[in-house]
Amino acid sequence: MFGRLAAQRLNEIRTSIRRTTQASRSFSTALNYHIDTPDNKPDLPWEFNNANKEKVKEILSFYPSNYKQSAVIPLLDLAQQQNGGWLPVSAMNAVAKVVEVAPIRVYEVATFYTMFNRTKVGKYHLLVCGTTPCMIRGSRGIEEAILKHLGVKRNEVTKDGLFSVGEMECMGCCVNAPMMTVADYSNGSEGYTYNYYEDLTPKKAVEIVEAFRKGEKPPRGTQNPGRINCGPEGGNTTLLGEPKAPPCRDLDAAE
């Protein structure tokens, strides 16, 4: 009887662990494997359009002919631009064919770099910086304001297909924190832009979203009118003139 109860309890524990593992996998590794869907499966035709075929030739010209595989990242980026901001498996297969490698070599790259989107995104893909300087300066409030305004959760696409919101790690403009970037896929690869919007407030972030909704192109860079680029608000207070050279030593006198 004791053995039967122990076996039953062990089975309950295994079931609980299995459910937890599956739930964790759905969040942590969902982008590391592929499941066929009607709009994302290997047998769907995909190829670079005529304009991008010329760009493919240009990209390949930067590398020796026996190192075509070095062009995987820029080719994936071009494919993502053409495909409205995300990479179906058929597009990755097309890149593998161009650089003459096994498709798995391209999959490895696409699943490693977070700049490659494995699921559909909005025509305007908003990425809020979540690294420490931006977080200290209020990036969580920026993201919450945008999500609330659009009525979506992180990584969801709005019903009109215009916007999606994600998180990105350090964008390298920490002095202008908090910030976000907007990947504009509204005009395909021909009109693709990727711009930073810095010194944000929740109100300003929502205003930028609404400007894009109207088809406008809000000014990129700092949103603080009191500063220029990365300069201090109000202008410099030190190093206001040309630096002076150190005095020359008289070596003869020193001897």
ZAMARGU-4260 file (C-alpha; in steps of 0.2 Angstrom, whole numbers, plus 5000, padded with zeros to 4 digits):
<rodrens>
0) 5000/5000/5000 | 5014/5012/5005 | 5023/5008/4988 | 5006/5011/4978 | 5004/5028/4987
5) 5022/5033/4984 | 5021/5028/4966 | 5005/5039/4964 | 5013/5054/4973 | 5028/5052/4961
10) 5017/5052/4946 | 5008/5068/4952 | 5025/5077/4955 | 5031/5072/4937 | 5015/5078/4930
15) 5017/5095/4939 | 5035/5097/4933 | 5030/5092/4915 | 5016/5106/4915 | 5028/5119/4923
20) 5042/5114/4910 | 5029/5116/4895 | 5023/5133/4902 | 5041/5139/4904 | 5046/5133/4887
25) 5031/5142/4879 | 5038/5159/4886 | 5057/5156/4885 | 5060/5146/4870 | 5045/5149/4859
30) 5055/5158/4846 | 5069/5144/4845 | 5058/5131/4836 | 5046/5131/4822 | 5028/5125/4821
35) 5020/5126/4804 | 5005/5138/4802 | 4995/5143/4787 | 5006/5158/4783 | 5022/5151/4789
40) 5028/5134/4782 | 5042/5129/4771 | 5032/5125/4756 | 5025/5143/4754 | 5034/5152/4739
45) 5045/5166/4744 | 5059/5175/4735 | 5067/5192/4734 | 5058/5205/4723 | 5067/5212/4708
50) 5073/5228/4717 | 5080/5217/4731 | 5088/5205/4720 | 5100/5219/4714 | 5103/5223/4733
55) 5107/5204/4736 | 5120/5205/4722 | 5127/5221/4730 | 5128/5213/4747 | 5136/5198/4741
60) 5149/5208/4732 | 5156/5214/4749 | 5162/5196/4753 | 5174/5184/4744 | 5164/5171/4733
65) 5169/5157/4744 | 5163/5166/4760 | 5145/5169/4754 | 5138/5163/4771 | 5146/5179/4779
70) 5131/5188/4771 | 5118/5179/4781 | 5114/5193/4793 | 5112/5208/4780 | 5102/5196/4769
75) 5090/5191/4783 | 5088/5209/4787 | 5084/5213/4769 | 5071/5199/4768 | 5063/5205/4785
80) 5061/5222/4777 | 5053/5215/4762 | 5042/5204/4772 | 5034/5218/4783 | 5045/5216/4798
85) 5046/5197/4801 | 5054/5181/4794 | 5044/5166/4789 | 5054/5150/4787 | 5052/5151/4768
90) 5061/5167/4768 | 5075/5159/4778 | 5076/5145/4766 | 5078/5157/4752 | 5092/5166/4761
95) 5100/5149/4763 | 5099/5145/4745 | 5107/5162/4740 | 5122/5159/4751 | 5123/5140/4748
100) 5122/5133/4765 | 5110/5121/4774 | 5095/5130/4780 | 5099/5125/4798 | 5114/5137/4797
105) 5102/5152/4793 | 5089/5146/4807 | 5103/5147/4819 | 5107/5165/4815 | 5088/5170/4815
110) 5084/5162/4831 | 5100/5169/4840 | 5098/5188/4836 | 5083/5196/4843 | 5082/5209/4829
115) 5075/5196/4818 | 5056/5194/4821 | 5050/5176/4820 | 5031/5181/4821 | 5022/5195/4813
120) 5024/5213/4819 | 5015/5229/4816 | 5019/5241/4802 | 5027/5252/4815 | 5037/5240/4827
125) 5040/5250/4843 | 5055/5244/4854 | 5057/5252/4872 | 5074/5250/4880 | 5073/5240/4896
130) 5092/5242/4901 | 5096/5249/4918 | 5099/5268/4913 | 5083/5268/4904 | 5073/5259/4917
135) 5080/5271/4931 | 5074/5285/4920 | 5056/5278/4918 | 5056/5266/4903 | 5043/5255/4912
140) 5031/5270/4912 | 5035/5273/4894 | 5030/5255/4889 | 5015/5255/4900 | 5008/5271/4893
145) 5010/5265/4875 | 5003/5247/4879 | 4988/5255/4887 | 4985/5268/4873 | 4986/5254/4860
150) 4976/5242/4870 | 4988/5227/4868 | 5001/5217/4878 | 5019/5216/4874 | 5023/5207/4858
155) 5005/5209/4852 | 5000/5217/4836 | 4985/5230/4836 | 4970/5224/4827 | 4973/5237/4813
160) 4990/5229/4810 | 4999/5246/4812 | 5008/5244/4829 | 5017/5231/4839 | 5027/5234/4855
165) 5042/5225/4861 | 5057/5227/4873 | 5075/5229/4867 | 5091/5229/4877 | 5104/5243/4877
170) 5102/5255/4862 | 5118/5264/4866 | 5111/5281/4870 | 5110/5280/4889 | 5114/5299/4891
175) 5097/5302/4883 | 5087/5289/4893 | 5073/5284/4892 | 5071/5280/4874 | 5063/5268/4861
180) 5066/5264/4843 | 5053/5263/4829 | 5056/5251/4815 | 5045/5257/4800 | 5040/5243/4789
185) 5025/5253/4781 | 5033/5255/4764 | 5043/5239/4763 | 5062/5238/4761 | 5062/5254/4749
190) 5055/5265/4763 | 5062/5256/4778 | 5068/5267/4792 | 5075/5263/4810 | 5075/5278/4821
195) 5078/5282/4839 | 5067/5293/4850 | 5076/5299/4866 | 5072/5309/4882 | 5054/5302/4881
200) 5040/5305/4893 | 5024/5294/4893 | 5015/5309/4885 | 5028/5311/4872 | 5029/5293/4868
205) 5010/5292/4865 | 5011/5308/4854 | 5024/5300/4843 | 5013/5284/4841 | 4999/5295/4835
210) 5010/5305/4823 | 5014/5288/4815 | 4996/5283/4814 | 4992/5299/4804 | 5006/5295/4792
215) 5018/5308/4799 | 5037/5306/4802 | 5040/5313/4819 | 5058/5321/4821 | 5070/5307/4828
220) 5082/5310/4841 | 5080/5319/4858 | 5063/5325/4862 | 5069/5337/4874 | 5069/5355/4866
225) 5082/5361/4879 | 5096/5350/4872 | 5105/5347/4856 | 5108/5329/4852 | 5117/5322/4867
230) 5123/5339/4874 | 5118/5344/4891 | 5101/5353/4894 | 5105/5372/4893 | 5122/5370/4885
235) 5139/5367/4891 | 5145/5373/4907 | 5163/5367/4906 | 5176/5365/4892 | 5169/5381/4884
240) 5185/5386/4874 | 5199/5378/4865 | 5209/5367/4876 | 5227/5373/4880 | 5242/5363/4877
245) 5252/5359/4893 | 5268/5369/4896 | 5283/5363/4888 | 5298/5358/4899 | 5315/5365/4896
250) 5325/5350/4895 | 5341/5359/4895 | 5337/5369/4911 | 5331/5353/4919 | 5348/5345/4917
</rodrens>
